[in-house]
Each structure stands twice: as structure tokens, then as C-alpha cells.
Amino acid sequence: MEGKILWQQGNPKPDNLDNFAVIQQWWSSLANKQVTLAQRMIPQAGDVDQLDWEPQRFDEVFEIKNPEIRGITLYWQKPDTSQTRNTTPHQLVLDTHLQQLYIFPQSQKQLVIRVALREVNYETIEVKNPHWLYRRVGENHILTLRDNHQQLEVKITLNPDSLSQLKEQLP
């Protein structure tokens, strides 16, 4: 559960209220950001980690407006309408690493809704057979890759742990 914050309705654990406050703050922070809202049926085995979250036909991508929590009900609007949407959960799970909130509605126990910040699209730059330079600065290792044709230079700084991980993955 590392990186995941759990709130359950009626849970007497002392951190349940604190977890709800963290989730409430995260939900409010989504205002005017691009999100993906997806709904999936929970499998018979109940293992939500096995769900396929690849984009599907009815998934929605929009800039969320006015996200707030009143009581335990989550409210929000889509930009093209003044209609407020809402759902009341019996459980919320916030994945802080992936910036995704899993909402388990009270009204439909077999359903889970995932609201996620839009994925970051990284620019991929391909460098073939670059010139490289290695040097050590303190405990860090700096690898510089240069592609004269593209006039591109990439500096990679690795701490000892990152260098060890890289060495393990290289044949």
C-alpha cells in the first residue's frame, strides 16, 4: 500500500480522518487541470489491481471545474456545462505516486471510478552512437552524451544507487 492513502466510510482507525483530509486537499487541487475519468466493473474476485485501465470508448478526458468535497460527496463540473456531477463513496484510494484517485461509489458496489491527472507526455529524442564522456563528481557519476549532427547534449547525473541499478540492467 506504499504511496496509497485509504479512506473508508465508518472506519474507526485514527488515521482514517487524516487520510480523508489528504484526499480532500488532492481533489480540490485538480481545479482547471486535465483529468481522465474512467469507470470499470470490479471483477468477481474483487481484485481492482487486475483491471485494464487502457483507454476505452466511454472514458472521459476534460478540464475539471470546481472539484470539492462536501460531507463525503465528491462534486465536480465539466467545462462545457453548468451541471454539477457528484458521487458519494464508501471508499477512496489515492495513489500519490501515479496521481490517481479510485472512487468506490456507495450506490454501485460493483463499480470503481478512477480520476487521474492526464499522463505526462515525454518528448523522445533518439540519439544513435553518441560521443560520450564520463566523469565523477564527489559520489555522483556524470555521463554526457553528445550528438554533433543534432547539436544535442544530454547530461545524466547518477547517484551511487542509480549507477548500481543501471549496472544491474546492463548485460
N, C-alpha and C positions, 0 to 999 in steps of 0.2 A: 504493500500500500504506500510505499515511499513516493512522495510527490503528489499523493492524492489526499484530499480533505473530504471527509464523510460527514454528512448531517442526516439524521433520521428522525422523523416525527416521533415524539414520545420517548426518545432515547434518554435515559436518566444519567448517562455518563457526563461528568463535569465539563469535558471539552466540547460537547455537542453544541452548546450555545456559542462558544468561541468560534467553532468551525462554521456555524451559520453566519456569524458576523463577517468572517473572511469571505465566504461565498457571496454574501450580500454586497460587500465592497467590490469584489471582482465583477459581479453582474452590473453594478452601476457604472463601472469603468468602461463598459462596452459602448457607451453612448457615442453615436456617429462613427462607429467602426464597422468595417465589412465583416460579416459573420456568415457561417454556413449553419443552417438549421436542418437537421436530418432526423427522421423518425424510423425506428426499426422495431419489429416484433421481437420480444425476448424469446430465445429458443426454449423448448420444453425442458432441457437440462438446466436452464436458468443462468447459463454462463454468458454474461454480457461481453466478456473479453473475446469471445469467438465470433462476434457479429462482424459482418462485412460493412465497413464504413466507406467503401469506394463510392463515388458519386452515383446517385440513382435518379431516376426520372422526376420524382416529386420532391427532391431536396431543394431547399431554397437558399439563395445567396442574396443578401441585401445589407444595406447600411442600417443598423439597428438604431431606433429612436426611442428615447425615454425609457430605458431599461430601469426598472425599480422593483423593489420587493416591499409589499405591504402585508403585514402579518407574515404568512409563509407563502403567499401567492406571488409568482413572478409575472410582471407585466412588461410589455414592450409594444412598439409600433413599427410597421414597415414604412419607408419613406413616402410611398405613393398613396397612403391612406391615413385618415384620421382615426380609423378603427383601432382600438386598443385590444391586443391579444393577451391572453393570460393562461396560466396553468398553475394548479396547486399540487405540489409534490408531496409524496410520503417519504422520499429520499432524494438527496442531491449528492453527487460526487464530482468534485472539482479536481481535474488533473492539472496541477500547476506547471508541470513541465511542458505539456502539449497545449496548454491554454484552452481546455475543453471542459464544458460542464455537462454532466449527464443528469438529466431530469427524469425521475420516475414518477409519473402522474398518479394521483390518488384515484382518479376516475377510470384509468385504464391500466390495471396492474400488469398486463402483458406487453406494455409499450415502454420504450425508453426514447427520450429525445436528447439529441446531442447538439449543443450550441458551441461552435468552435470559432475562434478567430481565424480569418482567412489565412491559409497557408502562405508562408513567405516564399516567394518565387526567387530563387537564386539565379544569378546570371552565370552561365557556364562558359568558361574560357578554355579552349583546348590549346595546349602547348605541347608540341611534339619535339622530342630530343632537345630540350633547352640547355643552355650553358648553365652550369650550377656552381655555386660557391658555398662552402660550409665554414662556419666559424663558431667558436664557443665564447659566450659572454657570461661570466660568472657560472652559475649552474645551468643556464639556458643554452640551447643549441639553435643556431640560426642558419636556415637553409635559404639561399637566394636563388631563384630560378629566373633566367633571362631568355627572352625570345627576341633576338635582334630584328627579325623580319616584322614582327608585330609591334616592335618597340614597347615591350611589356616586361615589367619586372615584378615578381611576386616574392615577398619576404615571409617566411614561415618561422615563427619562434616556438620552439618546443621546450617545455619544462622536462625534467627527468622522467616523470611518469608518462607523459605523452610520447617521448622518444622510445621508452620501453615498449609501449603499446604498438608503435609503428614498427619496431624491430620484430615484434612477435608476428605481425601480419605479413612481413616481407619474407619471401622464400629463402 
